[in-house]
Amino acid sequence: MNEKKTVVVGMSGGVDSSVSALLLKEQGYNVIGLFMNNWEEKDDCGVCSATEDYEDVRRVCTSIGIPYYSVNFSKEYLDNVFAIFLSEYEKGRTPNPDVLCNREIKFGPFLDYAKILGADCIATGHYCKIETNGKYFYLKKAKDKSKDQSYFLNQLSQKQLSQVIFPLADIEKTVVRKIALENNLENAKKKDSTGVCFIGERNFKNFLQTYFPAKKGKIVDLKGNVVGEHEGVLFYTLGQRRGLDIGGKSDGNGERWFVVDKDVKNNVLIVTQGLDEKLFSSSLIAVDFNWIPFKPNKNEFDCLAKFRYRQPDQKVTVKILGNGNVEVIFKEKQKAITPGQYVVLYDERENCLGGGVIDKVVF
């Protein structure tokens, strides 16, 4: 039993964090629920989702009999996550704010605030595992591979990993739902959140237009022929095929159009029809690499990698460069590798070796 240990659970209002809190209480921990308000803006229907989510937290915590609090980290989020998000989009890249949110908020100010509440450690509803040999902490994939979220935690430090519990490490999502239903949690059937947290259910392009006014420009093919008009080159991402509104062309091949490049300076979107070789790259260079638990002894080794969430593991060769950057060479060419996203490495034992920001793509 863990009666003397206090754990503060990051409560989002969703079923995963709710069941995490319930399981920890059943295991004998002194559990406190803490809701983070990271974004203060209403959606297109004039509803602030944070208000609704906090009501779910209140109901769940009352139901399972634990105290709960709310803390506002919106300023920290704006300064340390959203500002970087906007800066990356302005450069024509496609950032991943969820990774930054974990490093800068959920395992930063949240952890500090939890300590003020008397926490010995924190817990979240992430699907991933932590193992330790007493000296180092290893981040591993969850039992439920379809829900594994280790990709989003690739930037965590040893200090951060040493102070967190993941109660759902060995539980399938279907079982989590079942536990919630059996314990009459009001959010047992609440749908999972999707996409970027501060955008919610809103149209992504409409959201970006609030910060980057639409600036129409040419859509050209690889030969420079104008094939359409875009609403703003920053609103598109490499490999995108929906929302181009190009339609059929008499001199085309009838296949779908894909974005292969963005000329931000000249506001030109470059596309191709079909799975052109220009969509596929052979390697990448990653910067700001975070190694878990430490930098490998070898400067060149083989392992597995993901270049986006939910992607199957890909075989790669990794070279650690003299400047600390990392070259990742693909065993098989990869489609639409996107600067601004994260490349995350794994070994055969399902350990996450860390990750870095994709800076350059080599074709």
C-alpha positions as CSV (number, residue, x, y, z in Angstrom):
1,M,0.0,0.0,0.0
2,N,1.0,3.6,-0.6
3,E,-0.9,5.5,2.1
4,K,1.9,8.0,2.8
5,K,2.6,8.8,-0.8
6,T,0.7,11.7,-2.4
7,V,0.3,11.8,-6.1
8,V,-1.2,14.7,-8.1
9,V,-3.0,13.5,-11.2
10,G,-3.3,15.7,-14.3
11,M,-7.0,15.7,-14.9
12,S,-8.2,16.7,-18.4
13,G,-11.9,15.8,-18.0
14,G,-11.3,12.7,-20.2
15,V,-11.8,9.1,-19.3
16,D,-8.1,8.2,-19.3
17,S,-7.0,10.6,-16.6
18,S,-10.2,9.9,-14.7
19,V,-9.5,6.1,-14.6
20,S,-5.8,6.8,-13.7
21,A,-6.9,8.7,-10.6
22,L,-9.4,6.0,-9.7
23,L,-6.7,3.2,-10.0
24,L,-4.2,5.1,-8.0
25,K,-6.7,5.6,-5.2
26,E,-7.5,1.9,-5.2
27,Q,-3.8,1.2,-4.9
28,G,-3.6,3.2,-1.7
29,Y,-2.2,6.5,-2.8
30,N,-3.3,9.8,-1.4
31,V,-4.7,11.2,-4.7
32,I,-5.3,14.8,-5.7
33,G,-6.8,15.9,-9.0
34,L,-5.4,18.9,-10.7
35,F,-7.0,20.5,-13.8
36,M,-4.8,22.7,-16.1
37,N,-6.4,25.5,-18.0
38,N,-3.8,26.2,-20.8
39,W,-6.0,28.0,-23.3
40,E,-8.6,30.7,-22.7
41,E,-10.6,31.1,-25.9
42,K,-14.0,30.0,-27.0
43,D,-14.7,27.8,-30.1
44,D,-16.7,28.7,-33.2
45,C,-19.9,28.1,-31.2
46,G,-18.9,30.5,-28.4
47,V,-18.2,27.7,-26.0
48,C,-15.0,27.4,-23.9
49,S,-14.2,23.7,-23.8
50,A,-12.0,24.2,-20.7
51,T,-15.2,25.1,-18.7
52,E,-16.9,21.9,-19.8
53,D,-13.8,19.8,-19.1
54,Y,-13.4,21.2,-15.6
55,E,-17.0,20.3,-14.8
56,D,-16.2,16.7,-15.8
57,V,-13.2,16.8,-13.6
58,R,-15.3,18.1,-10.7
59,R,-17.9,15.4,-11.2
60,V,-15.4,12.6,-11.5
61,C,-13.3,13.7,-8.5
62,T,-16.5,14.0,-6.3
63,S,-17.6,10.6,-7.5
64,I,-14.3,8.8,-6.5
65,G,-13.8,10.9,-3.4
66,I,-10.6,12.9,-4.0
67,P,-9.9,16.6,-3.7
68,Y,-9.4,18.6,-6.9
69,Y,-8.0,22.0,-7.9
70,S,-7.6,24.1,-11.0
71,V,-4.6,26.0,-12.1
72,N,-4.2,28.5,-15.0
73,F,-1.1,28.0,-17.1
74,S,-2.3,30.0,-20.1
75,K,0.5,32.5,-19.9
76,E,3.2,29.8,-19.7
77,Y,1.5,28.0,-22.6
78,L,1.4,31.2,-24.8
79,D,5.1,32.0,-24.1
80,N,6.6,28.5,-24.2
81,V,4.4,26.5,-26.6
82,F,2.1,28.7,-28.7
83,A,4.7,31.3,-29.6
84,I,6.9,28.6,-31.0
85,F,3.9,27.1,-32.9
86,L,3.3,30.4,-34.6
87,S,7.0,31.0,-35.3
88,E,7.4,27.6,-37.0
89,Y,4.3,28.1,-39.1
90,E,5.6,31.5,-40.2
91,K,8.7,29.7,-41.5
92,G,6.5,27.3,-43.5
93,R,7.1,24.4,-41.2
94,T,4.6,22.1,-39.5
95,P,5.2,22.1,-35.7
96,N,4.0,19.6,-33.1
97,P,2.8,21.6,-30.1
98,D,1.7,18.5,-28.2
99,V,5.3,17.5,-27.7
100,L,6.2,20.9,-26.4
101,C,3.2,21.0,-24.1
102,N,4.4,17.8,-22.4
103,R,7.9,19.1,-21.9
104,E,7.1,22.8,-21.1
105,I,3.8,22.5,-19.2
106,K,2.6,19.1,-18.1
107,F,6.0,18.1,-16.8
108,G,7.2,21.6,-16.0
109,P,4.9,24.2,-14.2
110,F,2.4,21.4,-13.5
111,L,5.1,19.4,-11.7
112,D,6.2,22.4,-9.7
113,Y,2.6,23.2,-8.7
114,A,2.0,19.6,-7.7
115,K,5.0,19.9,-5.3
116,I,3.3,22.9,-3.7
117,L,0.3,20.7,-3.1
118,G,2.5,18.2,-1.3
119,A,3.0,15.7,-4.1
120,D,5.7,13.0,-4.0
121,C,5.1,12.5,-7.7
122,I,2.6,13.2,-10.5
123,A,0.5,11.0,-12.7
124,T,-1.1,11.4,-16.1
125,G,-3.4,9.4,-18.4
126,H,-0.8,8.8,-21.0
127,Y,-0.4,5.4,-22.6
128,C,3.2,4.6,-22.0
129,K,5.6,2.9,-19.5
130,I,8.5,3.8,-17.3
131,E,11.1,1.3,-16.2
132,T,14.1,2.0,-14.0
133,N,17.3,0.2,-12.9
134,G,17.6,2.4,-9.9
135,K,19.9,4.8,-11.7
136,Y,18.3,5.6,-15.0
137,F,14.7,5.9,-16.2
138,Y,13.6,4.3,-19.5
139,L,10.5,5.4,-21.5
140,K,8.8,2.5,-23.1
141,K,5.8,1.8,-25.3
142,A,2.5,1.0,-23.7
143,K,0.8,-2.4,-23.8
144,D,-1.9,-1.0,-26.0
145,K,0.1,-0.2,-29.1
146,S,-2.8,1.4,-30.9
147,K,-2.9,4.1,-28.1
148,D,0.8,4.3,-27.3
149,Q,1.8,7.9,-26.7
150,S,5.5,7.6,-26.0
151,Y,6.0,9.6,-29.3
152,F,4.7,12.7,-27.6
153,L,7.0,12.3,-24.6
154,N,10.2,12.1,-26.5
155,Q,11.5,15.4,-25.0
156,L,11.2,14.5,-21.3
157,S,14.3,14.6,-19.1
158,Q,15.5,12.0,-16.6
159,K,14.3,14.3,-13.8
160,Q,10.9,14.6,-15.3
161,L,10.6,10.8,-15.9
162,S,11.7,10.0,-12.4
163,Q,8.7,11.8,-10.9
164,V,5.8,10.5,-12.9
165,I,3.5,7.4,-12.8
166,F,1.6,6.2,-15.9
167,P,-1.3,4.0,-14.4
168,L,-2.5,3.0,-17.9
169,A,0.9,1.5,-19.0
170,D,-0.4,-2.1,-19.1
171,I,-4.1,-1.5,-19.7
172,E,-6.0,-1.7,-23.0
173,K,-8.2,1.3,-23.9
174,T,-11.3,-1.0,-24.0
175,V,-10.6,-2.0,-20.4
176,V,-10.2,1.6,-19.4
177,R,-13.7,2.3,-20.8
178,K,-15.0,-0.8,-19.0
179,I,-13.5,0.3,-15.6
180,A,-15.1,3.8,-16.1
181,L,-18.5,2.3,-16.8
182,E,-18.3,-0.2,-13.9
183,N,-17.5,2.7,-11.5
184,N,-20.2,4.9,-12.9
185,L,-17.9,7.7,-14.0
186,E,-20.0,10.3,-15.8
187,N,-17.4,10.7,-18.6
188,A,-17.1,6.9,-19.3
189,K,-18.5,7.4,-22.8
190,K,-16.9,10.7,-23.5
191,K,-15.1,10.7,-26.9
192,D,-11.4,11.1,-27.0
193,S,-10.0,14.5,-27.8
194,T,-8.3,14.7,-31.2
195,G,-6.0,17.1,-32.9
196,V,-4.2,20.1,-31.4
197,C,-5.5,20.9,-27.9
198,F,-6.0,24.7,-28.4
199,I,-7.9,24.2,-31.8
200,G,-10.3,21.5,-30.7
201,E,-13.1,20.8,-33.1
202,R,-12.5,24.0,-35.1
203,N,-11.4,24.1,-38.7
204,F,-7.6,24.2,-38.7
205,K,-7.3,26.6,-41.6
206,N,-9.8,29.0,-40.1
207,F,-7.9,29.0,-36.9
208,L,-4.6,29.8,-38.5
209,Q,-6.2,32.6,-40.5
210,T,-6.8,34.4,-37.2
211,Y,-3.0,34.8,-36.9
212,F,-1.9,34.6,-40.6
213,P,-4.3,36.6,-42.8
214,A,-5.1,34.7,-46.1
215,K,-2.7,35.6,-48.8
216,K,-3.6,34.0,-52.1
217,G,-1.0,32.8,-54.5
218,K,-0.2,30.4,-57.3
219,I,-0.3,26.6,-57.1
220,V,2.3,25.3,-59.6
221,D,3.3,21.8,-60.7
222,L,6.9,20.6,-60.8
223,K,7.4,22.1,-64.3
224,G,6.3,25.5,-63.1
225,N,2.8,25.4,-64.8
226,V,0.1,27.2,-62.8
227,V,-2.6,24.6,-61.9
228,G,-4.6,26.5,-59.3
229,E,-4.7,29.2,-56.6
230,H,-4.1,28.7,-52.9
231,E,-5.4,30.7,-49.9
232,G,-2.1,31.1,-48.2
233,V,1.0,28.9,-48.5
234,L,1.3,28.6,-44.7
235,F,-2.0,26.7,-44.4
236,Y,-0.7,23.6,-46.2
237,T,1.6,20.8,-45.2
238,L,3.9,18.5,-47.2
239,G,2.1,15.4,-48.5
240,Q,-1.4,17.1,-48.1
241,R,-3.9,16.0,-50.8
242,R,-7.2,17.3,-49.4
243,G,-8.4,20.8,-49.7
244,L,-6.3,21.8,-52.7
245,D,-9.3,22.4,-54.9
246,I,-7.4,21.9,-58.1
247,G,-9.8,19.4,-59.7
248,G,-9.3,17.6,-63.0
249,K,-7.1,19.0,-65.8
250,S,-7.3,18.0,-69.5
251,D,-3.6,17.6,-69.6
252,G,-3.3,15.7,-66.3
253,N,-3.1,12.0,-65.6
254,G,-6.2,11.8,-63.5
255,E,-4.5,11.1,-60.2
256,R,-4.7,13.0,-57.0
257,W,-2.6,16.1,-56.4
258,F,-0.1,16.3,-53.5
259,V,1.8,19.1,-51.9
260,V,5.5,18.5,-52.4
261,D,7.1,21.8,-51.4
262,K,6.3,25.4,-50.2
263,D,8.1,28.5,-51.4
264,V,7.2,30.7,-48.5
265,K,9.2,33.7,-49.7
266,N,7.3,33.9,-53.0
267,N,4.0,32.5,-51.6
268,V,4.0,29.6,-54.1
269,L,2.6,26.1,-53.4
270,I,4.2,23.3,-55.4
271,V,2.3,20.2,-56.2
272,T,2.5,17.0,-58.2
273,Q,0.0,14.4,-59.4
274,G,0.2,10.9,-58.0
275,L,2.9,9.5,-55.8
276,D,5.8,11.3,-57.5
277,E,9.4,10.5,-56.3
278,K,9.6,14.1,-55.1
279,L,7.3,13.0,-52.2
280,F,9.8,10.4,-51.0
281,S,13.0,11.2,-49.2
282,S,16.0,9.1,-48.2
283,S,17.1,10.7,-44.9
284,L,16.7,13.7,-42.6
285,I,18.7,15.9,-40.2
286,A,17.2,16.4,-36.7
287,V,18.1,19.1,-34.2
288,D,17.6,19.7,-30.5
289,F,17.8,16.0,-30.0
290,N,16.9,14.7,-26.5
291,W,18.4,11.3,-25.6
292,I,16.6,8.9,-23.2
293,P,18.2,8.0,-20.8
294,F,21.5,9.2,-22.3
295,K,23.4,9.7,-25.5
296,P,24.5,6.3,-27.0
297,N,28.1,5.3,-26.8
298,K,28.2,4.6,-30.6
299,N,27.9,7.5,-33.1
300,E,26.3,5.2,-35.6
301,F,23.8,2.4,-35.1
302,D,20.6,0.8,-36.4
303,C,17.2,1.2,-34.8
304,L,13.5,1.9,-35.5
305,A,11.9,5.3,-36.0
306,K,8.6,7.1,-36.2
307,F,8.2,10.4,-38.2
308,R,4.6,11.0,-37.2
309,Y,2.3,9.7,-34.5
310,R,0.6,6.3,-35.2
311,Q,3.1,5.5,-38.0
312,P,4.4,1.9,-38.0
313,D,8.1,1.7,-36.9
314,Q,10.5,2.2,-39.8
315,K,14.0,0.7,-40.0
316,V,16.7,3.4,-40.0
317,T,20.5,4.0,-39.5
318,V,21.3,6.8,-37.1
319,K,24.5,8.9,-37.2
320,I,25.3,11.3,-34.4
321,L,27.0,14.3,-36.0
322,G,29.9,16.3,-34.5
323,N,27.6,19.3,-33.8
324,G,25.1,17.2,-31.9
325,N,22.6,17.0,-34.6
326,V,21.4,13.6,-35.8
327,E,21.2,12.2,-39.3
328,V,18.5,9.5,-39.8
329,I,19.0,7.4,-42.9
330,F,15.9,5.4,-44.0
331,K,16.2,1.7,-45.1
332,E,13.2,2.5,-47.3
333,K,12.3,5.9,-48.7
334,Q,9.7,7.7,-46.7
335,K,6.7,9.7,-47.9
336,A,6.2,13.4,-46.9
337,I,8.7,13.8,-44.1
338,T,7.8,17.2,-42.7
339,P,10.2,19.8,-41.2
340,G,9.0,20.9,-37.8
341,Q,7.7,17.5,-36.8
342,Y,9.6,15.1,-34.5
343,V,11.6,12.0,-35.4
344,V,11.4,9.6,-32.5
345,L,13.7,6.6,-32.1
346,Y,13.1,3.1,-30.6
347,D,15.0,0.0,-30.0
348,E,13.8,-3.6,-30.5
349,R,12.9,-3.8,-26.8
350,E,10.3,-1.0,-27.3
351,N,12.5,1.6,-25.4
352,C,12.1,5.1,-26.7
353,L,15.6,6.4,-27.3
354,G,14.5,10.0,-27.6
355,G,13.7,12.4,-30.4
356,G,14.4,15.6,-32.1
357,V,12.9,18.2,-34.4
358,I,13.1,17.4,-38.2
359,D,15.1,20.3,-39.6
360,K,16.1,19.2,-43.1
361,V,15.0,16.5,-45.5
362,V,17.3,14.8,-48.0
363,F,15.8,13.4,-51.2
